[in-house]
């Protein structure tokens, strides 16, 4: 049973990315099915209501032809989709005064795009395309820089304070901080603004106001709700300016919150689990100049070199390439009686006072003495002599 569980865990981990893609596809299908079940009956009721109103109007006004009425309604709906209030012909409402244009630009650059105001001329459409190519990357760069500047003050410093003053581990401190940050963000940028909108827009419920806040800060911008449409011209301009500031500030705060959650160990563990090919994770955080080639592309293996003890360093050591090399004899030669007598004469070998040393110790000791004597005379010691320490 344990072996089967280990094999199943290994299989799931190896194919986690594929399972995630399949789950995401099922998640999309589930969303479409739920929306179809919830919204299709409401749509059918609305269509039937419009048809009944049209039939009643034609019955009460027999002089009006149905084709003429349909043409009029199509033109009115087309103008309404392009932001023109065709049903308010006596209104002084303007979609492209300075405040409305500023609101359009901010919703355009933040990719919110409510869709209630659109350019009407070909020149305006061309300008929007060019302006988008420059403005959207510029906006993303600005938001990214602001997020990086705020993250150390908003996230890193509070987490360090929780570790120092409360004695929490970094993981627990990060979880606590992210929880508080998420609660404050939800309160200040969703719950409270929804209450304010519910008071300003009398025909909006609190749920509709909260829905507008979420749609706006998620940059979805469906455009079915927009504050200020039932207000006066001055009231509409004030609400558009307030909404513009709300969008910019809210996006910055949400990016900081998301980045704070992204740094949690649990989130990184989930990301690592579903990261797909393992080599992507291995290269994370490694610069190109730090990559080490392996296999056939790697260079020849570096041969070990030897360092001398500090006691053997001599100021007479020469770096010249012509420095003579001393070939150390093998153990059989070093242990011969003739060499033993020579070393004793040169005071390179202990005499009777060291007779208690073993044969192996005496051999190592003789090698070290010969090694030090050669270095003192300025000779280079070959690395194959077996002496010194390997580094």
For each residue, the residues with C-beta under 8 A, 3 or more apart:
1: 4 5
2: 5 6
3: 6 7
4: 1 7 8
5: 1 2 8 9
6: 2 3 9 10
7: 3 4 10 11
8: 4 5 11 12
9: 5 6 12 13
10: 6 7 13 14
11: 7 8 14 15
12: 8 9 15 16 19
13: 9 10 16 273
14: 10 11
15: 11 12 18 19
16: 12 13 19 20 273 274 276
17: 20 21 274 275 276 277
18: 15 21 22
19: 12 15 16 22 23
20: 16 17 23 24 274
21: 17 18 24 25
22: 18 19 25 26
23: 19 20 26 27
24: 20 21 27 28
25: 21 22 28 29
26: 22 23 29 30
27: 23 24 30 31
28: 24 25 31 32
29: 25 26 32 33
30: 26 27 33 34
31: 27 28 34 35
32: 28 29 35 36
33: 29 30 36 37
34: 30 31 37 38
35: 31 32 38 39
36: 32 33 39 40
37: 33 34 40
38: 34 35 41 42
39: 35 36 42 43
40: 36 37 43 44
41: 38 44 45
42: 38 39 45 46
43: 39 40 46 47
44: 40 41 47 48
45: 41 42 48 49
46: 42 43 49 50
47: 43 44 50 51
48: 44 45 51 52
49: 45 46 52 53
50: 46 47 53 54
51: 47 48 54 55
52: 48 49 55 56
53: 49 50 56 57
54: 50 51 57 58 69
55: 51 52 58 59
56: 52 53 59 60
57: 53 54 60 61 64 69
58: 54 55 61 62 64 66 69
59: 55 56 62
60: 56 57
61: 57 58 64
62: 58 59
63:
64: 57 58 61 68 69
65: 68 69
66: 58 69 70
67: 70 71
68: 64 65 71 72
69: 54 57 58 64 65 66 72 73
70: 66 67 73 74
71: 67 68 74 75
72: 68 69 75 76
73: 69 70 76 77
74: 70 71 77 78
75: 71 72 78 79 86
76: 72 73 79 80 86 87
77: 73 74 80 81
78: 74 75 81 82
79: 75 76 82 84 86
80: 76 77 83 84 85 86 87
81: 77 78
82: 78 79 118 120
83: 80 95 116 117 118
84: 79 80 95 120
85: 80 88 91 93
86: 75 76 79 80 89
87: 76 80
88: 85 91 93
89: 86
90:
91: 85 88
92: 233
93: 85 88 233 236
94: 97 100 233
95: 83 84 100 104 117
96: 100 101 104 117
97: 94 100 101 237
98: 101 102
99: 102 103 237 240 241
100: 94 95 96 97 103 104 117 236 237 240
101: 96 97 98 104 105
102: 98 99 105 106 240 241 244
103: 99 100 106 107 117 240 241 243 244
104: 95 96 100 101 107 108 117
105: 101 102 108 109 131 135
106: 102 103 109 110 112 244 247 248
107: 103 104 110 112 113 114 221 244 247
108: 104 105 111 112 113 128 131 132 135
109: 105 106 132 135 136 138 139
110: 106 107 139 219 247 248 251
111: 108 136 219 221
112: 106 107 108 216 219 220 221 247
113: 107 108 221 223
114: 107 117 221 222 223 226
115: 118 221 222 223
116: 83 223 226
117: 83 95 96 100 103 104 114
118: 82 83 115
119: 124 125 127 128
120: 82 84 124
121: 124 125
122: 125 126
123: 126 127
124: 119 120 121 127 128
125: 119 121 122 128 129
126: 122 123 129 130
127: 119 123 124 130 131
128: 108 119 124 125 131 132
129: 125 126 132 133
130: 126 127 133 134
131: 105 108 127 128 134 135
132: 108 109 128 129 135 136
133: 129 130 136 137
134: 130 131 137 138
135: 105 108 109 131 132 138 139
136: 109 111 132 133 139 140
137: 133 134 140 141
138: 109 134 135 141 142
139: 109 110 135 136 142 143
140: 136 137 143 144
141: 137 138 144 145
142: 138 139 145 146
143: 139 140 146 147 251 252 255
144: 140 141 147 148 255
145: 141 142 148 149
146: 142 143 149 150 252 255
147: 143 144 150 151 252 255 256 259
148: 144 145 151
149: 145 146 152 153
150: 146 147 153 154 252 256
151: 147 148 154 155 156 256 259 260
152: 149 155 156 157
153: 149 150 156 157
154: 150 151 157 158 181 256 260
155: 151 152 158 159 177 181 256 259 260 263
156: 151 152 153 159 160
157: 152 153 154 160 161
158: 154 155 161 162 177
159: 155 156 162 163 170 173 174 177
160: 156 157 163 164 173
161: 157 158 164 165
162: 158 159 165 166 168 173 176 177
163: 159 160 166 167 168 169 170 173
164: 160 161
165: 161 162
166: 162 163 173
167: 163
168: 162 163 172 173 176
169: 163 172 173
170: 159 163 173 174
171: 174 175 264 265
172: 168 169 175 176
173: 159 160 162 163 166 168 169 170 176 177
174: 159 170 171 177 178 260 263 264 265
175: 171 172 178 179 264 266
176: 162 168 172 173 179 180
177: 155 158 159 162 173 174 180 181 260
178: 174 175 181 182 257 260 261 264
179: 175 176 182 183
180: 176 177 183 184
181: 154 155 177 178 184 185 257 260
182: 178 179 185 186 257 261
183: 179 180 186 187
184: 180 181 187 188
185: 181 182 188 189 190 253 254 257
186: 182 183 189 190 191
187: 183 184 190 191 192
188: 184 185 191 192
189: 185 186 192 193 213 217 246 250 253 254
190: 185 186 187 193 194 210 213 214 217
191: 186 187 188 194 195 210
192: 187 188 189 195 196
193: 189 190 196 197 209 213 246
194: 190 191 197 198 206 209 210 212 213
195: 191 192 198 199 206 209
196: 192 193 199 200
197: 193 194 200 201 204 209 212 213 227
198: 194 195 201 204 205 206 208 209
199: 195 196
200: 196 197 227 231 239
201: 197 198 204 209 227 230
202: 230
203: 230
204: 197 198 201 208 209 212 225
205: 198 208 209
206: 194 195 198 209 210
207: 210 211
208: 198 204 205 211 212 225
209: 193 194 195 197 198 201 204 205 206 212 213
210: 190 191 194 206 207 213 214
211: 207 208 214 215 225
212: 194 197 204 208 209 215 216 225 226 227
213: 189 190 193 194 197 209 210 216 217
214: 190 210 211 217 218
215: 211 212 218 220 221 222 225
216: 112 212 213 219 220 221 243 246 247 250
217: 189 190 213 214 247 250 251 254
218: 214 215
219: 110 111 112 216 251
220: 112 215 216
221: 107 111 112 113 114 115 215 216
222: 114 115 215 225
223: 113 114 115 116 226
224:
225: 204 208 211 212 215 222
226: 114 116 212 223 229
227: 197 200 201 212 231 239 240 243
228: 231 235 236 237 238 239 240 243
229: 226 236
230: 201 202 203
231: 200 227 228 234 235 236 239
232: 235 236
233: 92 93 94 236 237
234: 231 237 238
235: 228 231 232 238 239
236: 93 100 228 229 231 232 233 239 240
237: 97 99 100 228 233 234 240 241
238: 228 234 235 241 242
239: 200 227 228 231 235 236 242 243
240: 99 100 102 103 227 228 236 237 243 244
241: 99 102 103 237 238 244 245
242: 238 239 245 246
243: 103 216 227 228 239 240 246 247
244: 102 103 106 107 240 241 247 248
245: 241 242 248 249
246: 189 193 216 242 243 249 250
247: 106 107 110 112 216 217 243 244 250 251
248: 106 110 244 245 251 252
249: 245 246 252 253
250: 189 216 217 246 247 253 254
251: 110 143 217 219 247 248 254 255
252: 143 146 147 150 248 249 255 256
253: 185 189 249 250 256 257
254: 185 189 217 250 251 257 258
255: 143 144 146 147 251 252 258 259
256: 147 150 151 154 155 252 253 259 260
257: 178 181 182 185 253 254 260 261
258: 254 255 261 262
259: 147 151 155 255 256 262 263
260: 151 154 155 174 177 178 181 256 257 263 264
261: 178 182 257 258 264 267
262: 258 259 267 268
263: 155 174 259 260 267 268
264: 171 174 175 178 260 261 267 268
265: 171 174 268 269
266: 175 269 270
267: 261 262 263 264 270 271
268: 262 263 264 265 271 272
269: 265 266 272 273
270: 266 267 273 274
271: 267 268 274 275
272: 268 269 275 281
273: 13 16 269 270
274: 16 17 20 270 271
275: 17 271 272 278 280 281
276: 16 17 280
277: 17 280
278: 275 281 282
279: 282 283
280: 275 276 277 283 284
281: 272 275 278 284
282: 278 279 286
283: 279 280 286 291
284: 280 281
285:
286: 282 283 290 291
287: 290 291
288: 291
289:
290: 286 287
291: 283 286 287 288
292: 298
293: 297 298 299
294: 297 298
295: 298
296:
297: 293 294
298: 292 293 294 295
299: 293
300:
301:
302:
303: 383
304: 383 390 391
305: 383 390 391
306: 381 383 387 388 389 390 391
307: 388 389 391
308: 312 313 375 381 388
309: 312 388 389
310: 313
311: 372
312: 308 309 371 372 375 376
313: 308 310 317 375
314: 317 375 376 378
315:
316: 376 378
317: 313 314 375 378
318: 323 378
319: 323
320: 323
321:
322:
323: 318 319 320 378 379 380
324: 378 379 380
325: 379 380 381 382
326: 370 374 379 380 381 382
327: 382
328: 367 370 371 374 381 382 385 387
329: 333 334 339
330: 333 334
331: 334 335 363
332: 335 336
333: 329 330 336 339
334: 329 330 331 339 363 366 367 370
335: 331 332 339 340 359 362 363
336: 332 333 339 340
337: 340 341
338: 341 342
339: 329 333 334 335 336 342 343
340: 335 336 337 343 344 349
341: 337 338 344 345
342: 338 339 345 346
343: 339 340 346 348 349 366 369 370
344: 340 341 347 348 349 351
345: 341 342
346: 342 343 349 373
347: 344
348: 343 344 366 369 370 373
349: 340 343 344 346 365 366 369
350: 353 354 357 365
351: 344 354 355
352: 355
353: 350
354: 350 351 357 362 365
355: 351 352
356:
357: 350 354 361 362 365
358: 361 362
359: 335 362 363
360: 363 364
361: 357 358 364 365
362: 335 354 357 358 359 365 366
363: 331 334 335 359 360 366 367
364: 360 361 367 368
365: 349 350 354 357 361 362 368 369
366: 334 343 348 349 362 363 369 370
367: 328 334 363 364 370 371 385 386 387
368: 364 365 371 372 387
369: 343 348 349 365 366 372 373
370: 326 328 334 343 348 366 367 373 374
371: 312 328 367 368 374 375 381 385 387 388
372: 311 312 368 369 375 376
373: 346 348 369 370 376 377
374: 326 328 370 371 377 379 381
375: 308 312 313 314 317 371 372 378 379 381
376: 312 314 316 372 373
377: 373 374
378: 314 316 317 318 323 324 375
379: 323 324 325 326 374 375
380: 323 324 325 326
381: 306 308 325 326 328 371 374 375 385 387 388
382: 325 326 327 328 385
383: 303 304 305 306
384:
385: 328 367 371 381 382 388
386: 367
387: 306 328 367 368 371 381
388: 306 307 308 309 371 381 385
389: 306 307 309
390: 304 305 306
391: 304 305 306 307
